[in-house]
Amino acid sequence: MTQTADEGQVATTTDGRRPGQRGQATRQRLLEATVELLGSTPWRSVKVIDIARTAGTSPATFYQYFENVERVITVLAEDAVADAAGVADLVDGDWSPERSWEQALAVAEGFLAYWEKNRAVFRVLEFGADDTDTGLKGLRVRALNAITVALAGAIATCQPPTDGPRGLATSSPAGSDPMAVAGTLVAMMASVAAHRFGFEFWGIRTANLVDSQARLIHFAVTGRSGPEGLVGREPAVPPARPRTSPVAGVPVAQRGRTIR
């Protein structure tokens, strides 16, 4: 994550002053240091002194810009909310028969790139926050809401309407409520993105994951199947042999052990 934090807002110090160019650079280093630490450490174990040390500054300097660690994470999460607009713009593209497959691929690829850019923050929002974290509560939903709404709009536009409550029902093969279909697709993409490296470990190529998601998106939005003989933008090739053990669901590392 390299974009300037609080995009569209004026970044200030904790006493309300607007930092100069040097102060902005220091603040950005603190944000980037937090992202680095969140990539390998549970967020509740990340301390102000750790962030300051990683950023090459002092805890006193940290407190000039942020009240606590949760505030830094909240700023990063707000950036992720703003970034979601880029994926929503992809969804708002051309779903005509000539362009719809490229469009579905662009959405699947764009969502994965979006998640990777903000992976450290989503790791907190997905697994680390609970109901006591009032500053973080709801940020994951907000981050994905713009994408969900845009996808629901594409589904409603591409599918002939049917009689239904509030004019929401469509004839999409994936379901009659565009928001329900869109929410399901976005939840799928988020889960796949979060566990992508686990899939890779088991021999499932990322290109195949993107291809599968693009086909589901394409079918849900347009009602048409994707092209045959492709994996994403490439010719189809046999998938890698899965890393499986003789016992279904048991990791390779447990081969030869007695399974109880």
Secondary structure as a PSIPRED ss2 file (coil, helix, strand):
# PSIPRED VFORMAT (PSIPRED V4.0)

   1 M C   1.000  0.000  0.000
   2 T C   1.000  0.000  0.000
   3 Q C   1.000  0.000  0.000
   4 T C   1.000  0.000  0.000
   5 A C   1.000  0.000  0.000
   6 D C   1.000  0.000  0.000
   7 E C   1.000  0.000  0.000
   8 G C   1.000  0.000  0.000
   9 Q C   1.000  0.000  0.000
  10 V C   1.000  0.000  0.000
  11 A C   1.000  0.000  0.000
  12 T C   1.000  0.000  0.000
  13 T C   1.000  0.000  0.000
  14 T C   1.000  0.000  0.000
  15 D C   1.000  0.000  0.000
  16 G C   1.000  0.000  0.000
  17 R C   1.000  0.000  0.000
  18 R C   1.000  0.000  0.000
  19 P C   1.000  0.000  0.000
  20 G C   1.000  0.000  0.000
  21 Q H   0.000  1.000  0.000
  22 R H   0.000  1.000  0.000
  23 G H   0.000  1.000  0.000
  24 Q H   0.000  1.000  0.000
  25 A H   0.000  1.000  0.000
  26 T H   0.000  1.000  0.000
  27 R H   0.000  1.000  0.000
  28 Q H   0.000  1.000  0.000
  29 R H   0.000  1.000  0.000
  30 L H   0.000  1.000  0.000
  31 L H   0.000  1.000  0.000
  32 E H   0.000  1.000  0.000
  33 A H   0.000  1.000  0.000
  34 T H   0.000  1.000  0.000
  35 V H   0.000  1.000  0.000
  36 E H   0.000  1.000  0.000
  37 L H   0.000  1.000  0.000
  38 L H   0.000  1.000  0.000
  39 G C   1.000  0.000  0.000
  40 S C   1.000  0.000  0.000
  41 T C   1.000  0.000  0.000
  42 P C   1.000  0.000  0.000
  43 W H   0.000  1.000  0.000
  44 R H   0.000  1.000  0.000
  45 S H   0.000  1.000  0.000
  46 V C   1.000  0.000  0.000
  47 K C   1.000  0.000  0.000
  48 V H   0.000  1.000  0.000
  49 I H   0.000  1.000  0.000
  50 D H   0.000  1.000  0.000
  51 I H   0.000  1.000  0.000
  52 A H   0.000  1.000  0.000
  53 R H   0.000  1.000  0.000
  54 T H   0.000  1.000  0.000
  55 A H   0.000  1.000  0.000
  56 G C   1.000  0.000  0.000
  57 T C   1.000  0.000  0.000
  58 S C   1.000  0.000  0.000
  59 P H   0.000  1.000  0.000
  60 A H   0.000  1.000  0.000
  61 T H   0.000  1.000  0.000
  62 F H   0.000  1.000  0.000
  63 Y H   0.000  1.000  0.000
  64 Q H   0.000  1.000  0.000
  65 Y H   0.000  1.000  0.000
  66 F C   1.000  0.000  0.000
  67 E C   1.000  0.000  0.000
  68 N C   1.000  0.000  0.000
  69 V H   0.000  1.000  0.000
  70 E H   0.000  1.000  0.000
  71 R H   0.000  1.000  0.000
  72 V H   0.000  1.000  0.000
  73 I H   0.000  1.000  0.000
  74 T H   0.000  1.000  0.000
  75 V H   0.000  1.000  0.000
  76 L H   0.000  1.000  0.000
  77 A H   0.000  1.000  0.000
  78 E H   0.000  1.000  0.000
  79 D H   0.000  1.000  0.000
  80 A H   0.000  1.000  0.000
  81 V H   0.000  1.000  0.000
  82 A H   0.000  1.000  0.000
  83 D H   0.000  1.000  0.000
  84 A H   0.000  1.000  0.000
  85 A H   0.000  1.000  0.000
  86 G H   0.000  1.000  0.000
  87 V H   0.000  1.000  0.000
  88 A H   0.000  1.000  0.000
  89 D H   0.000  1.000  0.000
  90 L H   0.000  1.000  0.000
  91 V H   0.000  1.000  0.000
  92 D C   1.000  0.000  0.000
  93 G C   1.000  0.000  0.000
  94 D C   1.000  0.000  0.000
  95 W C   1.000  0.000  0.000
  96 S C   1.000  0.000  0.000
  97 P C   1.000  0.000  0.000
  98 E C   1.000  0.000  0.000
  99 R C   1.000  0.000  0.000
 100 S H   0.000  1.000  0.000
 101 W H   0.000  1.000  0.000
 102 E H   0.000  1.000  0.000
 103 Q H   0.000  1.000  0.000
 104 A H   0.000  1.000  0.000
 105 L H   0.000  1.000  0.000
 106 A H   0.000  1.000  0.000
 107 V H   0.000  1.000  0.000
 108 A H   0.000  1.000  0.000
 109 E H   0.000  1.000  0.000
 110 G H   0.000  1.000  0.000
 111 F H   0.000  1.000  0.000
 112 L H   0.000  1.000  0.000
 113 A H   0.000  1.000  0.000
 114 Y H   0.000  1.000  0.000
 115 W H   0.000  1.000  0.000
 116 E H   0.000  1.000  0.000
 117 K H   0.000  1.000  0.000
 118 N C   1.000  0.000  0.000
 119 R H   0.000  1.000  0.000
 120 A H   0.000  1.000  0.000
 121 V H   0.000  1.000  0.000
 122 F H   0.000  1.000  0.000
 123 R H   0.000  1.000  0.000
 124 V H   0.000  1.000  0.000
 125 L H   0.000  1.000  0.000
 126 E H   0.000  1.000  0.000
 127 F H   0.000  1.000  0.000
 128 G H   0.000  1.000  0.000
 129 A C   1.000  0.000  0.000
 130 D C   1.000  0.000  0.000
 131 D C   1.000  0.000  0.000
 132 T C   1.000  0.000  0.000
 133 D C   1.000  0.000  0.000
 134 T C   1.000  0.000  0.000
 135 G C   1.000  0.000  0.000
 136 L C   1.000  0.000  0.000
 137 K C   1.000  0.000  0.000
 138 G C   1.000  0.000  0.000
 139 L H   0.000  1.000  0.000
 140 R H   0.000  1.000  0.000
 141 V H   0.000  1.000  0.000
 142 R H   0.000  1.000  0.000
 143 A H   0.000  1.000  0.000
 144 L H   0.000  1.000  0.000
 145 N H   0.000  1.000  0.000
 146 A H   0.000  1.000  0.000
 147 I H   0.000  1.000  0.000
 148 T H   0.000  1.000  0.000
 149 V H   0.000  1.000  0.000
 150 A H   0.000  1.000  0.000
 151 L H   0.000  1.000  0.000
 152 A H   0.000  1.000  0.000
 153 G H   0.000  1.000  0.000
 154 A H   0.000  1.000  0.000
 155 I H   0.000  1.000  0.000
 156 A H   0.000  1.000  0.000
 157 T H   0.000  1.000  0.000
 158 C H   0.000  1.000  0.000
 159 Q C   1.000  0.000  0.000
 160 P C   1.000  0.000  0.000
 161 P E   0.000  0.000  1.000
 162 T C   1.000  0.000  0.000
 163 D C   1.000  0.000  0.000
 164 G C   1.000  0.000  0.000
 165 P H   0.000  1.000  0.000
 166 R H   0.000  1.000  0.000
 167 G H   0.000  1.000  0.000
 168 L C   1.000  0.000  0.000
 169 A C   1.000  0.000  0.000
 170 T E   0.000  0.000  1.000
 171 S C   1.000  0.000  0.000
 172 S C   1.000  0.000  0.000
 173 P C   1.000  0.000  0.000
 174 A C   1.000  0.000  0.000
 175 G C   1.000  0.000  0.000
 176 S C   1.000  0.000  0.000
 177 D C   1.000  0.000  0.000
 178 P H   0.000  1.000  0.000
 179 M H   0.000  1.000  0.000
 180 A H   0.000  1.000  0.000
 181 V H   0.000  1.000  0.000
 182 A H   0.000  1.000  0.000
 183 G H   0.000  1.000  0.000
 184 T H   0.000  1.000  0.000
 185 L H   0.000  1.000  0.000
 186 V H   0.000  1.000  0.000
 187 A H   0.000  1.000  0.000
 188 M H   0.000  1.000  0.000
 189 M H   0.000  1.000  0.000
 190 A H   0.000  1.000  0.000
 191 S H   0.000  1.000  0.000
 192 V H   0.000  1.000  0.000
 193 A H   0.000  1.000  0.000
 194 A H   0.000  1.000  0.000
 195 H C   1.000  0.000  0.000
 196 R H   0.000  1.000  0.000
 197 F H   0.000  1.000  0.000
 198 G H   0.000  1.000  0.000
 199 F H   0.000  1.000  0.000
 200 E H   0.000  1.000  0.000
 201 F H   0.000  1.000  0.000
 202 W C   1.000  0.000  0.000
 203 G C   1.000  0.000  0.000
 204 I C   1.000  0.000  0.000
 205 R C   1.000  0.000  0.000
 206 T H   0.000  1.000  0.000
 207 A H   0.000  1.000  0.000
 208 N H   0.000  1.000  0.000
 209 L H   0.000  1.000  0.000
 210 V H   0.000  1.000  0.000
 211 D H   0.000  1.000  0.000
 212 S H   0.000  1.000  0.000
 213 Q H   0.000  1.000  0.000
 214 A H   0.000  1.000  0.000
 215 R H   0.000  1.000  0.000
 216 L H   0.000  1.000  0.000
 217 I H   0.000  1.000  0.000
 218 H H   0.000  1.000  0.000
 219 F H   0.000  1.000  0.000
 220 A H   0.000  1.000  0.000
 221 V H   0.000  1.000  0.000
 222 T H   0.000  1.000  0.000
 223 G C   1.000  0.000  0.000
 224 R C   1.000  0.000  0.000
 225 S C   1.000  0.000  0.000
 226 G C   1.000  0.000  0.000
 227 P C   1.000  0.000  0.000
 228 E C   1.000  0.000  0.000
 229 G C   1.000  0.000  0.000
 230 L E   0.000  0.000  1.000
 231 V E   0.000  0.000  1.000
 232 G C   1.000  0.000  0.000
 233 R C   1.000  0.000  0.000
 234 E E   0.000  0.000  1.000
 235 P E   0.000  0.000  1.000
 236 A C   1.000  0.000  0.000
 237 V C   1.000  0.000  0.000
 238 P C   1.000  0.000  0.000
 239 P C   1.000  0.000  0.000
 240 A C   1.000  0.000  0.000
 241 R C   1.000  0.000  0.000
 242 P C   1.000  0.000  0.000
 243 R C   1.000  0.000  0.000
 244 T C   1.000  0.000  0.000
 245 S C   1.000  0.000  0.000
 246 P C   1.000  0.000  0.000
 247 V C   1.000  0.000  0.000
 248 A C   1.000  0.000  0.000
 249 G C   1.000  0.000  0.000
 250 V C   1.000  0.000  0.000
 251 P C   1.000  0.000  0.000
 252 V H   0.000  1.000  0.000
 253 A H   0.000  1.000  0.000
 254 Q H   0.000  1.000  0.000
 255 R C   1.000  0.000  0.000
 256 G C   1.000  0.000  0.000
 257 R C   1.000  0.000  0.000
 258 T C   1.000  0.000  0.000
 259 I C   1.000  0.000  0.000
 260 R C   1.000  0.000  0.000
